[in-house]
């Protein structure tokens, strides 16, 4: 189920695609980050909208991977410094209301589809 409302910062129309399970929502127009659980959708933070290159997959894009229909509901760029070299990659949060979350990770044109493990690791 998705909810529609206007950004409290710039007034642009927004769609909360995973209502009830999302904690935050970023406005693609002004960069405001809203509290998705607050009915008034208060602004939590602002960030620069044009950091780096544009994402390969826009928020709201839909497709089928390994037989599952999925929708892009979030994105983050991550990096780590190892031996003086910075390695950077993009993580796309995918959602299917019947299957749950998946992560699609892109690094230098290479893609990996990940599923969160929901079982606890046994301690020794």
C-alpha positions as CSV (number, residue, x, y, z in Angstrom):
1,X,0.0,0.0,0.0
2,X,1.3,3.4,-0.8
3,X,0.5,6.8,0.7
4,X,0.5,10.1,-1.1
5,X,1.1,13.5,0.4
6,X,3.0,16.8,-0.2
7,X,6.5,17.5,1.0
8,X,6.4,19.7,4.1
9,X,9.5,21.5,2.8
10,X,8.8,22.4,-0.8
11,X,5.2,21.1,-1.4
12,X,6.2,18.6,-4.1
13,X,4.0,15.5,-4.3
14,X,5.5,12.4,-2.7
15,X,4.6,8.7,-2.5
16,X,5.5,6.6,0.5
17,X,5.8,3.2,-1.2
18,X,6.3,0.9,1.7
19,X,3.8,2.4,4.2
20,X,4.1,1.0,7.7
21,X,7.6,-0.3,7.3
22,X,9.5,2.7,6.1
23,X,11.2,5.0,8.7
24,X,12.1,7.9,6.4
25,X,11.4,9.3,3.0
26,X,13.6,11.6,0.9
27,X,12.0,14.2,-1.3
28,X,13.7,13.9,-4.7
29,X,12.8,17.6,-5.5
30,X,14.4,19.5,-2.6
31,X,16.4,16.9,-0.7
32,X,14.4,17.0,2.6
33,X,14.3,13.8,4.6
34,X,10.9,13.2,6.2
35,X,9.9,11.0,9.1
36,X,7.6,8.5,7.4
37,X,6.1,7.3,10.7
38,X,5.0,10.8,11.8
39,X,1.6,11.6,10.4
40,X,2.7,15.2,9.9
41,X,5.8,14.0,8.0
42,X,8.2,16.3,9.8
43,X,11.5,17.2,8.2
44,X,14.4,15.2,9.8
45,X,17.3,16.6,7.8
46,X,18.4,18.2,4.6
47,X,21.1,17.0,2.2
48,X,22.4,18.1,-1.1
49,X,20.4,16.5,-3.8
50,X,23.1,16.4,-6.4
51,X,26.0,14.5,-4.8
52,X,27.8,12.5,-7.3
53,X,26.2,11.1,-10.4
54,X,22.6,10.3,-10.9
55,X,21.4,6.9,-9.7
56,X,21.2,4.0,-12.2
57,X,17.7,3.2,-10.9
58,X,15.3,5.9,-9.8
59,X,13.1,5.6,-6.7
60,X,9.8,4.1,-7.9
61,X,11.3,2.0,-10.7
62,X,9.7,-1.4,-11.0
63,X,11.0,-4.6,-12.5
64,X,11.3,-8.4,-12.2
65,X,14.5,-10.1,-10.8
66,X,14.7,-13.8,-10.4
67,X,10.9,-14.1,-10.9
68,X,10.1,-11.5,-8.2
69,X,8.4,-8.2,-9.0
70,X,10.2,-5.5,-7.0
71,X,10.1,-1.8,-6.7
72,X,13.0,0.6,-5.8
73,X,12.1,2.4,-2.6
74,X,15.5,3.6,-1.4
75,X,19.1,4.2,-2.3
76,X,22.4,4.8,-0.6
77,X,26.0,5.3,-1.7
78,X,28.6,3.7,0.5
79,X,32.4,3.8,0.6
80,X,35.3,2.4,2.5
81,X,39.0,3.3,2.6
82,X,41.3,0.2,2.5
83,X,45.1,0.6,2.2
84,X,44.6,4.2,1.1
85,X,42.2,3.4,-1.7
86,X,38.6,4.5,-1.5
87,X,36.1,1.9,-2.8
88,X,32.6,3.1,-3.5
89,X,29.3,1.3,-4.3
90,X,25.6,1.9,-4.6
91,X,22.9,0.0,-2.7
92,X,19.3,0.0,-3.9
93,X,16.6,-1.1,-1.4
94,X,13.9,-3.1,-3.2
95,X,10.5,-4.0,-1.9
96,X,7.7,-6.5,-2.6
97,X,4.8,-6.5,-0.1
98,X,4.6,-10.3,-0.3
99,X,8.3,-11.2,-0.4
100,X,9.8,-8.4,1.7
101,X,13.1,-6.5,1.2
102,X,16.0,-7.2,-1.2
103,X,19.2,-5.2,-1.8
104,X,20.5,-4.7,-5.3
105,X,24.2,-3.6,-5.0
106,X,26.1,-2.0,-7.9
107,X,29.9,-1.5,-7.9
108,X,31.7,-0.5,-11.1
109,X,29.0,-1.9,-13.3
110,X,28.7,-5.2,-11.4
111,X,25.4,-6.1,-9.8
112,X,24.5,-8.4,-6.9
113,X,21.0,-9.2,-5.6
114,X,20.9,-9.8,-1.9
115,X,18.3,-11.1,0.5
116,X,18.5,-10.4,4.3
117,X,19.0,-13.6,6.4
118,X,16.3,-13.7,9.0
119,X,17.7,-16.6,11.2
120,X,19.9,-16.0,14.2
121,X,23.5,-17.2,14.1
122,X,24.2,-19.9,16.6
123,X,26.7,-19.0,19.3
124,X,29.5,-21.4,20.0
